[in-house]
Amino acid sequence: MATEKFETSLKKLEEIVHRMEGGSLSLEDSLKAFEEGVKHSSFCAKKLDEAERRVEVLLKRKDGTFAREPFETEDA
C-alpha cells in the first residue's frame, strides 16, 4: 500500500463497504473484508493528516501564527 494513491485506496474502501452492506459475505469473508477496510481507512486518514500538515506549513506566518485564507477552486 506504500505506493498507493489516496483516491485508489478510498475507492477500494468504498467497494468493501458496499460488499459488506450487501449482506452476502460469509462471516470469514466479512472479517477479511473488514481487516482490509481498516488498512485502507488508516492509510486514507494518514494521507489526510499529511495533507493538513502541509497546508498548515504553507499558511504559517514567520511569527508562528497562521493566516486563514479562503480555499479557492479553479471554478471560482
C-alpha positions in Angstrom: 0.0 0.0 0.0 3.1 2.2 0.2 2.8 3.5 -3.4 -1.0 3.5 -3.5 -2.8 6.8 -4.0 -5.4 8.2 -1.7 -8.1 8.1 -4.3 -7.4 4.5 -5.1 -7.4 3.5 -1.5 -10.6 5.4 -0.8 -12.3 3.7 -3.8 -11.3 0.3 -2.5 -12.7 1.2 0.9 -16.0 2.3 -0.6 -16.2 -1.0 -2.5 -15.5 -3.0 0.6 -18.3 -1.1 2.5 -20.7 -1.8 -0.4 -19.9 -5.5 -0.4 -20.3 -5.7 3.4 -23.5 -3.8 3.3 -24.8 -6.3 0.7 -25.0 -8.9 3.4 -24.0 -11.8 1.2 -20.5 -12.3 2.6 -19.8 -15.2 5.0 -18.5 -14.4 8.5 -15.0 -15.3 7.5 -15.1 -13.2 4.3 -16.7 -10.3 6.3 -13.8 -10.4 8.7 -11.2 -10.4 5.9 -13.0 -7.5 4.2 -13.2 -5.6 7.5 -9.5 -6.1 8.1 -8.7 -4.8 4.6 -11.1 -1.9 5.1 -9.3 -0.9 8.3 -6.0 -0.9 6.5 -7.4 1.4 3.8 -9.1 3.6 6.3 -5.9 4.0 8.2 -4.0 4.8 5.0 -6.5 7.4 4.0 -6.5 9.0 7.4 -2.7 9.2 7.4 -2.7 10.8 3.9 -5.3 13.4 5.0 -3.3 14.2 8.1 -0.2 14.7 6.0 -2.1 17.0 3.6 -3.4 19.0 6.6 0.1 19.5 7.9 1.4 20.5 4.5 -1.3 23.2 4.2 -0.6 24.4 7.7 3.1 24.8 6.9 2.3 26.7 3.7 0.0 29.1 5.6 2.1 29.6 8.7 3.5 33.1 9.1 7.0 33.9 10.1 5.8 34.8 13.6 4.3 31.4 14.1 0.7 32.4 13.6 -1.5 31.0 10.9 -3.0 33.1 8.1 -6.6 32.0 7.3 -7.3 32.2 3.7 -10.3 31.0 1.8 -9.8 28.0 -0.3 -10.4 28.9 -3.9 -11.2 26.3 -6.6 -10.4 26.7 -10.3 -14.1 27.2 -10.8 -14.3 30.3 -8.6 
